Amino acid sequence: MRLFTADAMRRADRRAVALGYPSLLLMEAAGRAVARAVREHFPDARAVWVVAGKGNNGGDGFVAARWLFLWGYRVAVYAPDGQAGDAAQARKALEAHGVAVRPLEALDLEGAEVVVDALVGTGLSRPLAGVYAEVAARVNASGLPVVAVDLPSGVPFTPHVRADVTVALAGLKREHLFYPARAACGRIVLDGIGMPEAALEAPELPELLTPEAMRALLPERPGNAHKGSVGRVLVAGGYATYTGAPALAALGAYRAGAGLVTLAYPEGVPLEPLLEVVRLPLAAWRAEALRAARAEAVAVGMGAGPGGPEAARAALELGLPAVLDADALVPEVVAACRGRPVVITPHPGEAARLLERRAQEIAAHPLEAARALAERYGVTVVLKGGPTVLAEGAHLAVNTTGSAAMATGGMGDVLSGVIAALLAAGLRPWDAARLGVYWHGLAGDRVGRVGLLAHEVAEALPQAREALISDAVRPFWV
């Protein structure tokens, strides 16, 4: 499943037509999907007002209005003149049923119970202005429930309509996943509108992490497994004032299925990891000392403080698959990882340091930043955020689990442990990173409340795994 831009979706539409699927049929399916969303999400409403534009988004709105009228709803439609092509045909089909289309300037929301927003959709190049901006403001001020066609009108600019439900047509777009645009969408419902699968094939686009794809990556646990056969993880970190971070990474690794976890840390640091964790206090960060763990993967940098670069260099000398986080993420260390099985897990501030950019720029363009990191350093990148984005070579992926409730200290430490456990279980970095991020977010969703703590997410990992295995996980857009 791919994440589309407006241009990519237009190409998909053209491919569908070339395959013999008429564009008017796509519009008919889209409009009916919107009408169905009104009926399903607002079952008590009987009066629906539709505001439509001149383009295909408006045509979808005309089709929705026609179906709602045929289903017995009281319908009022407001739109400018000037539709062409399929949208003009959709308007004529609506008017053939005796439904008048009134001027957009005459919008009167008195008596409406739900508003369908079909003014403009994807690919908007400038903010709404004139009557379109006025209509958006009036719809927002009305307090009425809003169902948006594909995207709330005006997104990603201001002003824009604020929707309660957005019906994403054929595929999800960037605005459905990334904030602040996502906040305007309300609940997102994806409808395939009958688009041929061949038309949607676009391997160059970012992958969306789905339950089906992630389930297939879960390592098997044979009946004769023992602690030495399911992955041995070394966690290297810790500093006088950062004792919780490496302990959380160790907890994440164990809860993700590691058979044995060793925690290496500087002597004298008062760490209190799980009883099950093997402790390896060190006088100095040296690869020879780290080899005592007999690990199969390493996570390094969590709470390592000023010793982070030194710890990372020693860990990398082991030649093991590795996760670099936090204090290990300095340019000279990451640059030495090119071509190695290494996953880096920066947040926007750390990514800014690695790319010599501003953190605000990273947060505003996470897909581009993740790709730039992967190209510059030749590693697998997990750029943490809402949502988290991943990159490796030409591949991009976007996570679809997790929420703002996980915005609390220690979450990234648990994630590093999860990914390290998957590397130790034999997954290659790209698979370990994708599954680790998805699983970690899914565990957070299962706890699902503001105020949850990182260790609670770690504790929820086994239950999240069982839900994924038993096909009990549904993506947010269903």
CORRAMO-V844105 format. One line per field, one symbol per residue. psi: psi as a letter, one per 30 degrees, with the letter a starting at -180 (. if undefined). burial: + if it has 24 or more other C-alpha atoms within 12 Angstrom, else -. A space follows every 50 residues. Layout:
psi->???
burial->???
//
This chain:
psi->klkkleeeeeeeeeeeeffgjkeeeeeeeeeeeeeeeeeefiffkfjkkk klafafeeeeeeeeeeeeefgglkkkkklllgllbeeeeeeeeeffggjk jlkefgkjgkfkfkkkjhdlblgkfllklbeeeeeeeeeeffgkkkjkje kkkfkglkllkjlekkjkkelkleffeklfeefffbkkkkkfggkkeeff jifflkkkkleeeeeffkkljlfgllfffgkkkkkjaklegifeeeeeee eeeefggkekkkjklkkfkikillefkkkikkfljkeeeffffhlflkkk fjgfbfgeeeeeeeefffglklkklcffikeeeefffkflikkkilleee eeeffhlkeeeeefieeeeeeeeeeefhlkkjjkajlkkkkjbfkklklg lllffgilkfeeeeeeeeeeeeefffkleeeeeeeeeeeeeeeeeeehkk fllefeeeffeeeeeeeeeghgkklfg.
burial->++++++-+++-++--+----+-+++++++++++++++++-++--+-++++ +++++++++++++++++++---++++++++--+--+++++++++----+- +--++-+-+--+++++++++++++---+---+++++-+++---+++++++ +++++++-+++++++++++++++++++++-++++++++++++++++--++ +---+++++++-+++-+++----------++++++++++--+++++++++ ++++++++++++++++--+-+-++--++++++--+++-+++-++++++++ +++++-+++++++++++++++++++++++++-++++++-+++++++++++ +++++------++-++++++++++++++++++++++++++++++++++++ +++-+++--++++++++++++++++++++++++++++++++++++++--- -++++++++++++++--+----+-+++-
//
